[in-house]
Amino acid sequence: MLLINLCIYLLIDVGEEQEGLDDGPDFLSEEDRGPRAMNVDLEMDATLQVDISDALSERDKVKFTVHTKSTLPNFKQNEFSVVRQHEEFIWLHDSFIENEDYAGYIIPPAPPRPDFDASREKLQKLGEGEGSMTKEEFTKMKQELEAEYLAIFKKTVAMHEVFLCRVAAHPVLRKDLNFHVFLEYNQDLSVRGKNKKEKLEDFFKNVVKSADGVLVAGVKDVDDFFEHEKTFLLEYHNRVKDASAKCDRMIRSHKNAADDMNRIASSLYTLGTQDSMDLCKFFLKVSELFDKTRKVEARVAADEDLKLADLLKYYLRESQAAKDLLYRRSRALVDYENANKGLDKARAKNRDVLQAETSQQLCCHKFEKISESAKQELIDFKTRRVAAFRKNLVELAELELKHAKVRRGRPGLDITALSGLQTPGWF
């Protein structure tokens, strides 16, 4: 509950009560209808609907079947599917970032790279230690690890679908030619991962961008709205980052408690299967009670992971995308001011005046264009995040209450279960 109180800050600066907030995203829904993405916009246009209908894991690669339904005239068919890999999602995201026409928009954050190494390593270690376990212990642990792997797999699919849904819902990005190629072209896009040289170039670009960001951050904005947003988003991003780290520690504590209970339950089960005496029956019953408590702790960790941790991680990335938008606008403002100074100098010296005027007009046009779209983008971002946090925090609170009721009733059920046994005299 302490973490939920911390997250309440994430709803500050909401302004007036907004309508339609109950239509916010349901991150990583628990429904058994397969891995479907969450709608992170308040409204979806029925003319273009995108989802990931299937996914297949092949060693280090995941192949996503992207399914599209559209009534737009740009597409040859109304319904079609293509197979895409993670690198092709990154290519699409990078194409948006590199396009100057989209400098005034919040580019939906790229989905994280699929990472199943930890789960595969656990499964491998389990296989190596099969000989030291009973058949029941091995089957139980294998089922748990497979469930963990499946949960990570579904989460990976969902995050990739979120990216596509955000693009499809955007009034400008949805018209992008590369996006249409990504959705409709039924052949391999021949996109490869970046090599070491390209990664090094990206690293230096980020260093230069960070240094430049420090310089432009000190420039006073001419518009109070953007000055407020710049201050707010910096604080907001840091608070989300802090909340995300604390949420991960909280979930890890629940998982550690569940793992400890699992080990205790397994040890008691082993003792209970040694003989048929009353003491062994007692051990079996206590093992069963520990296992039930373990399931509750594991369920708590899973709910907090799905309803809060994933939400925080997503909006940590999207708030960074919003900060990047403000950086591009600040950079355009600085360029515009420098162009004005250059024009004044050119007129004073009566040299290259036409060139300076052209440069000043281009910088002015770019700055005004970014400012025009950026304001609406930031307003829409506030609407989305408020809806998402409100919905998920309410649902998480309801789940926490449900788990608290189970915990409260657990001691009575345990005592009732144990009282029916003939407890060994020395207990």
Contacts in CASP RR format, 6 or more apart in sequence:
PFRMAT RR
TARGET T0000
AUTHOR 0000-0000-0000
METHOD contacts of the structure
MODEL  1
MLLINLCIYLLIDVGEEQEGLDDGPDFLSEEDRGPRAMNVDLEMDATLQV
DISDALSERDKVKFTVHTKSTLPNFKQNEFSVVRQHEEFIWLHDSFIENE
DYAGYIIPPAPPRPDFDASREKLQKLGEGEGSMTKEEFTKMKQELEAEYL
AIFKKTVAMHEVFLCRVAAHPVLRKDLNFHVFLEYNQDLSVRGKNKKEKL
EDFFKNVVKSADGVLVAGVKDVDDFFEHEKTFLLEYHNRVKDASAKCDRM
IRSHKNAADDMNRIASSLYTLGTQDSMDLCKFFLKVSELFDKTRKVEARV
AADEDLKLADLLKYYLRESQAAKDLLYRRSRALVDYENANKGLDKARAKN
RDVLQAETSQQLCCHKFEKISESAKQELIDFKTRRVAAFRKNLVELAELE
LKHAKVRRGRPGLDITALSGLQTPGWF
1 400 0 8 1.000
3 243 0 8 1.000
3 246 0 8 1.000
3 247 0 8 1.000
3 250 0 8 1.000
3 308 0 8 1.000
4 308 0 8 1.000
4 393 0 8 1.000
4 396 0 8 1.000
4 397 0 8 1.000
6 239 0 8 1.000
6 242 0 8 1.000
6 243 0 8 1.000
6 246 0 8 1.000
7 243 0 8 1.000
7 308 0 8 1.000
7 312 0 8 1.000
7 389 0 8 1.000
7 393 0 8 1.000
8 393 0 8 1.000
9 239 0 8 1.000
10 236 0 8 1.000
10 239 0 8 1.000
10 240 0 8 1.000
10 243 0 8 1.000
10 315 0 8 1.000
10 385 0 8 1.000
10 389 0 8 1.000
11 386 0 8 1.000
11 389 0 8 1.000
11 390 0 8 1.000
13 232 0 8 1.000
13 382 0 8 1.000
14 382 0 8 1.000
14 386 0 8 1.000
18 383 0 8 1.000
18 386 0 8 1.000
18 387 0 8 1.000
20 42 0 8 1.000
20 387 0 8 1.000
21 42 0 8 1.000
21 386 0 8 1.000
21 387 0 8 1.000
21 390 0 8 1.000
21 391 0 8 1.000
22 387 0 8 1.000
22 391 0 8 1.000
23 39 0 8 1.000
23 42 0 8 1.000
23 43 0 8 1.000
23 387 0 8 1.000
24 39 0 8 1.000
24 40 0 8 1.000
24 42 0 8 1.000
24 384 0 8 1.000
24 387 0 8 1.000
24 388 0 8 1.000
24 391 0 8 1.000
25 38 0 8 1.000
25 39 0 8 1.000
25 40 0 8 1.000
25 162 0 8 1.000
25 384 0 8 1.000
25 387 0 8 1.000
25 388 0 8 1.000
25 391 0 8 1.000
25 392 0 8 1.000
26 38 0 8 1.000
26 39 0 8 1.000
26 391 0 8 1.000
26 392 0 8 1.000
26 395 0 8 1.000
27 38 0 8 1.000
27 158 0 8 1.000
27 306 0 8 1.000
27 307 0 8 1.000
27 310 0 8 1.000
27 311 0 8 1.000
27 314 0 8 1.000
27 388 0 8 1.000
27 392 0 8 1.000
28 38 0 8 1.000
28 154 0 8 1.000
28 155 0 8 1.000
28 158 0 8 1.000
28 306 0 8 1.000
28 310 0 8 1.000
29 36 0 8 1.000
29 38 0 8 1.000
30 306 0 8 1.000
34 154 0 8 1.000
35 52 0 8 1.000
35 55 0 8 1.000
35 153 0 8 1.000
35 154 0 8 1.000
35 157 0 8 1.000
35 158 0 8 1.000
35 161 0 8 1.000
36 51 0 8 1.000
36 52 0 8 1.000
36 158 0 8 1.000
36 161 0 8 1.000
37 51 0 8 1.000
37 52 0 8 1.000
37 157 0 8 1.000
37 158 0 8 1.000
37 159 0 8 1.000
37 160 0 8 1.000
37 161 0 8 1.000
37 162 0 8 1.000
37 164 0 8 1.000
37 165 0 8 1.000
38 158 0 8 1.000
38 161 0 8 1.000
38 162 0 8 1.000
38 165 0 8 1.000
39 165 0 8 1.000
39 169 0 8 1.000
40 162 0 8 1.000
40 165 0 8 1.000
40 166 0 8 1.000
40 314 0 8 1.000
40 384 0 8 1.000
40 388 0 8 1.000
41 165 0 8 1.000
41 166 0 8 1.000
41 169 0 8 1.000
41 384 0 8 1.000
42 383 0 8 1.000
42 384 0 8 1.000
42 387 0 8 1.000
43 169 0 8 1.000
44 165 0 8 1.000
44 168 0 8 1.000
44 169 0 8 1.000
45 168 0 8 1.000
45 169 0 8 1.000
45 174 0 8 1.000
46 71 0 8 1.000
47 70 0 8 1.000
47 71 0 8 1.000
47 72 0 8 1.000
48 68 0 8 1.000
48 69 0 8 1.000
48 70 0 8 1.000
48 72 0 8 1.000
48 168 0 8 1.000
48 174 0 8 1.000
49 68 0 8 1.000
49 69 0 8 1.000
49 70 0 8 1.000
49 168 0 8 1.000
50 66 0 8 1.000
50 67 0 8 1.000
50 68 0 8 1.000
50 161 0 8 1.000
50 164 0 8 1.000
50 165 0 8 1.000
50 167 0 8 1.000
50 168 0 8 1.000
50 183 0 8 1.000
51 66 0 8 1.000
51 67 0 8 1.000
51 161 0 8 1.000
51 164 0 8 1.000
51 165 0 8 1.000
52 64 0 8 1.000
52 65 0 8 1.000
52 66 0 8 1.000
52 67 0 8 1.000
52 157 0 8 1.000
52 160 0 8 1.000
52 161 0 8 1.000
52 164 0 8 1.000
53 65 0 8 1.000
53 66 0 8 1.000
53 67 0 8 1.000
53 81 0 8 1.000
54 64 0 8 1.000
54 65 0 8 1.000
55 62 0 8 1.000
55 63 0 8 1.000
55 64 0 8 1.000
55 65 0 8 1.000
55 153 0 8 1.000
55 156 0 8 1.000
55 157 0 8 1.000
56 62 0 8 1.000
56 63 0 8 1.000
56 65 0 8 1.000
57 114 0 8 1.000
57 116 0 8 1.000
57 153 0 8 1.000
61 85 0 8 1.000
61 86 0 8 1.000
61 114 0 8 1.000
62 85 0 8 1.000
62 86 0 8 1.000
62 114 0 8 1.000
62 153 0 8 1.000
62 156 0 8 1.000
62 157 0 8 1.000
63 83 0 8 1.000
63 84 0 8 1.000
63 85 0 8 1.000
64 83 0 8 1.000
64 84 0 8 1.000
64 85 0 8 1.000
64 89 0 8 1.000
64 157 0 8 1.000
64 160 0 8 1.000
65 81 0 8 1.000
65 82 0 8 1.000
65 83 0 8 1.000
66 81 0 8 1.000
66 82 0 8 1.000
66 83 0 8 1.000
66 84 0 8 1.000
66 164 0 8 1.000
66 182 0 8 1.000
66 183 0 8 1.000
67 79 0 8 1.000
67 80 0 8 1.000
67 81 0 8 1.000
68 75 0 8 1.000
68 79 0 8 1.000
68 80 0 8 1.000
68 81 0 8 1.000
68 183 0 8 1.000
68 184 0 8 1.000
69 78 0 8 1.000
69 79 0 8 1.000
70 78 0 8 1.000
70 79 0 8 1.000
71 78 0 8 1.000
74 175 0 8 1.000
74 180 0 8 1.000
75 180 0 8 1.000
75 183 0 8 1.000
75 184 0 8 1.000
76 184 0 8 1.000
77 184 0 8 1.000
80 183 0 8 1.000
80 184 0 8 1.000
80 186 0 8 1.000
82 182 0 8 1.000
82 183 0 8 1.000
82 184 0 8 1.000
82 185 0 8 1.000
82 186 0 8 1.000
84 182 0 8 1.000
84 189 0 8 1.000
85 191 0 8 1.000
86 111 0 8 1.000
86 113 0 8 1.000
86 114 0 8 1.000
86 160 0 8 1.000
87 191 0 8 1.000
87 192 0 8 1.000
87 193 0 8 1.000
88 182 0 8 1.000
88 189 0 8 1.000
88 191 0 8 1.000
89 110 0 8 1.000
89 111 0 8 1.000
89 160 0 8 1.000
89 163 0 8 1.000
89 164 0 8 1.000
90 110 0 8 1.000
90 191 0 8 1.000
90 193 0 8 1.000
91 189 0 8 1.000
91 191 0 8 1.000
92 167 0 8 1.000
92 178 0 8 1.000
92 179 0 8 1.000
92 182 0 8 1.000
93 107 0 8 1.000
93 108 0 8 1.000
93 109 0 8 1.000
93 110 0 8 1.000
93 163 0 8 1.000
94 110 0 8 1.000
95 176 0 8 1.000
95 178 0 8 1.000
96 102 0 8 1.000
96 107 0 8 1.000
96 108 0 8 1.000
96 167 0 8 1.000
96 173 0 8 1.000
96 176 0 8 1.000
96 178 0 8 1.000
97 107 0 8 1.000
99 176 0 8 1.000
102 172 0 8 1.000
102 173 0 8 1.000
103 325 0 8 1.000
103 328 0 8 1.000
103 332 0 8 1.000
103 366 0 8 1.000
103 369 0 8 1.000
103 370 0 8 1.000
104 325 0 8 1.000
104 328 0 8 1.000
104 329 0 8 1.000
104 369 0 8 1.000
104 370 0 8 1.000
104 373 0 8 1.000
104 374 0 8 1.000
104 377 0 8 1.000
105 170 0 8 1.000
105 172 0 8 1.000
105 173 0 8 1.000
105 325 0 8 1.000
105 373 0 8 1.000
105 374 0 8 1.000
105 377 0 8 1.000
106 318 0 8 1.000
106 321 0 8 1.000
106 322 0 8 1.000
106 325 0 8 1.000
106 377 0 8 1.000
106 378 0 8 1.000
106 381 0 8 1.000
107 173 0 8 1.000
107 321 0 8 1.000
107 324 0 8 1.000
107 325 0 8 1.000
108 162 0 8 1.000
108 163 0 8 1.000
108 166 0 8 1.000
108 167 0 8 1.000
108 170 0 8 1.000
108 173 0 8 1.000
108 318 0 8 1.000
108 321 0 8 1.000
109 163 0 8 1.000
109 314 0 8 1.000
109 317 0 8 1.000
109 318 0 8 1.000
109 320 0 8 1.000
109 321 0 8 1.000
110 163 0 8 1.000
110 317 0 8 1.000
111 156 0 8 1.000
111 159 0 8 1.000
111 160 0 8 1.000
111 162 0 8 1.000
111 163 0 8 1.000
112 156 0 8 1.000
112 159 0 8 1.000
114 156 0 8 1.000
115 152 0 8 1.000
115 156 0 8 1.000
116 149 0 8 1.000
116 152 0 8 1.000
116 153 0 8 1.000
119 145 0 8 1.000
119 148 0 8 1.000
119 149 0 8 1.000
119 152 0 8 1.000
120 149 0 8 1.000
122 145 0 8 1.000
122 148 0 8 1.000
123 142 0 8 1.000
123 145 0 8 1.000
123 146 0 8 1.000
123 149 0 8 1.000
126 138 0 8 1.000
126 141 0 8 1.000
126 142 0 8 1.000
126 145 0 8 1.000
127 138 0 8 1.000
130 138 0 8 1.000
131 138 0 8 1.000
133 141 0 8 1.000
134 269 0 8 1.000
134 270 0 8 1.000
134 273 0 8 1.000
136 269 0 8 1.000
137 266 0 8 1.000
137 269 0 8 1.000
137 270 0 8 1.000
140 266 0 8 1.000
144 262 0 8 1.000
151 302 0 8 1.000
155 310 0 8 1.000
159 310 0 8 1.000
159 314 0 8 1.000
162 314 0 8 1.000
167 173 0 8 1.000
167 174 0 8 1.000
167 176 0 8 1.000
167 179 0 8 1.000
168 174 0 8 1.000
172 373 0 8 1.000
173 179 0 8 1.000
181 189 0 8 1.000
182 189 0 8 1.000
194 202 0 8 1.000
209 327 0 8 1.000
212 331 0 8 1.000
213 327 0 8 1.000
213 330 0 8 1.000
213 331 0 8 1.000
215 334 0 8 1.000
216 327 0 8 1.000
216 330 0 8 1.000
216 331 0 8 1.000
216 333 0 8 1.000
216 334 0 8 1.000
217 230 0 8 1.000
217 330 0 8 1.000
219 330 0 8 1.000
219 333 0 8 1.000
219 334 0 8 1.000
219 337 0 8 1.000
220 227 0 8 1.000
221 227 0 8 1.000
221 230 0 8 1.000
221 330 0 8 1.000
221 333 0 8 1.000
222 333 0 8 1.000
223 371 0 8 1.000
225 375 0 8 1.000
226 326 0 8 1.000
226 329 0 8 1.000
226 371 0 8 1.000
226 374 0 8 1.000
226 375 0 8 1.000
229 326 0 8 1.000
229 378 0 8 1.000
230 326 0 8 1.000
230 330 0 8 1.000
233 319 0 8 1.000
233 322 0 8 1.000
233 323 0 8 1.000
233 326 0 8 1.000
234 323 0 8 1.000
236 319 0 8 1.000
237 316 0 8 1.000
237 319 0 8 1.000
237 320 0 8 1.000
237 323 0 8 1.000
240 312 0 8 1.000
240 315 0 8 1.000
240 316 0 8 1.000
240 319 0 8 1.000
241 316 0 8 1.000
243 312 0 8 1.000
244 309 0 8 1.000
244 312 0 8 1.000
244 313 0 8 1.000
244 316 0 8 1.000
247 304 0 8 1.000
247 308 0 8 1.000
247 309 0 8 1.000
247 312 0 8 1.000
248 309 0 8 1.000
250 304 0 8 1.000
251 301 0 8 1.000
251 304 0 8 1.000
251 305 0 8 1.000
251 309 0 8 1.000
254 297 0 8 1.000
254 298 0 8 1.000
254 300 0 8 1.000
254 301 0 8 1.000
254 304 0 8 1.000
255 297 0 8 1.000
255 298 0 8 1.000
255 301 0 8 1.000
257 297 0 8 1.000
258 294 0 8 1.000
258 295 0 8 1.000
258 297 0 8 1.000
258 298 0 8 1.000
258 301 0 8 1.000
261 290 0 8 1.000
261 291 0 8 1.000
261 293 0 8 1.000
261 294 0 8 1.000
261 297 0 8 1.000
262 290 0 8 1.000
262 291 0 8 1.000
262 294 0 8 1.000
264 287 0 8 1.000
264 290 0 8 1.000
265 287 0 8 1.000
265 288 0 8 1.000
265 290 0 8 1.000
265 291 0 8 1.000
265 294 0 8 1.000
266 287 0 8 1.000
268 283 0 8 1.000
268 284 0 8 1.000
268 286 0 8 1.000
268 287 0 8 1.000
268 290 0 8 1.000
269 283 0 8 1.000
269 284 0 8 1.000
269 287 0 8 1.000
271 280 0 8 1.000
271 283 0 8 1.000
272 279 0 8 1.000
272 280 0 8 1.000
272 281 0 8 1.000
272 283 0 8 1.000
272 284 0 8 1.000
272 287 0 8 1.000
273 280 0 8 1.000
273 284 0 8 1.000
274 280 0 8 1.000
278 421 0 8 1.000
278 422 0 8 1.000
278 423 0 8 1.000
278 424 0 8 1.000
279 424 0 8 1.000
281 421 0 8 1.000
281 422 0 8 1.000
282 418 0 8 1.000
282 421 0 8 1.000
282 423 0 8 1.000
282 424 0 8 1.000
282 427 0 8 1.000
285 417 0 8 1.000
285 418 0 8 1.000
285 421 0 8 1.000
286 418 0 8 1.000
288 417 0 8 1.000
289 414 0 8 1.000
289 417 0 8 1.000
289 418 0 8 1.000
292 410 0 8 1.000
293 410 0 8 1.000
296 403 0 8 1.000
296 406 0 8 1.000
296 407 0 8 1.000
296 410 0 8 1.000
299 403 0 8 1.000
300 400 0 8 1.000
300 403 0 8 1.000
303 396 0 8 1.000
303 399 0 8 1.000
303 400 0 8 1.000
303 403 0 8 1.000
304 396 0 8 1.000
307 392 0 8 1.000
307 393 0 8 1.000
307 395 0 8 1.000
307 396 0 8 1.000
307 399 0 8 1.000
308 392 0 8 1.000
308 393 0 8 1.000
308 396 0 8 1.000
311 388 0 8 1.000
311 389 0 8 1.000
311 392 0 8 1.000
315 385 0 8 1.000
315 388 0 8 1.000
315 389 0 8 1.000
318 381 0 8 1.000
318 385 0 8 1.000
319 385 0 8 1.000
322 377 0 8 1.000
322 378 0 8 1.000
322 381 0 8 1.000
325 374 0 8 1.000
325 377 0 8 1.000
325 378 0 8 1.000
326 374 0 8 1.000
328 370 0 8 1.000
329 367 0 8 1.000
329 370 0 8 1.000
329 371 0 8 1.000
329 374 0 8 1.000
332 363 0 8 1.000
332 366 0 8 1.000
332 367 0 8 1.000
332 370 0 8 1.000
333 367 0 8 1.000
335 363 0 8 1.000
335 366 0 8 1.000
335 367 0 8 1.000
336 360 0 8 1.000
336 363 0 8 1.000
336 364 0 8 1.000
336 366 0 8 1.000
336 367 0 8 1.000
338 363 0 8 1.000
339 356 0 8 1.000
339 359 0 8 1.000
339 360 0 8 1.000
339 362 0 8 1.000
339 363 0 8 1.000
339 364 0 8 1.000
340 360 0 8 1.000
342 356 0 8 1.000
342 359 0 8 1.000
342 360 0 8 1.000
343 353 0 8 1.000
343 356 0 8 1.000
343 357 0 8 1.000
343 359 0 8 1.000
343 360 0 8 1.000
345 356 0 8 1.000
346 352 0 8 1.000
346 353 0 8 1.000
346 355 0 8 1.000
346 356 0 8 1.000
346 357 0 8 1.000
347 353 0 8 1.000
347 356 0 8 1.000
END
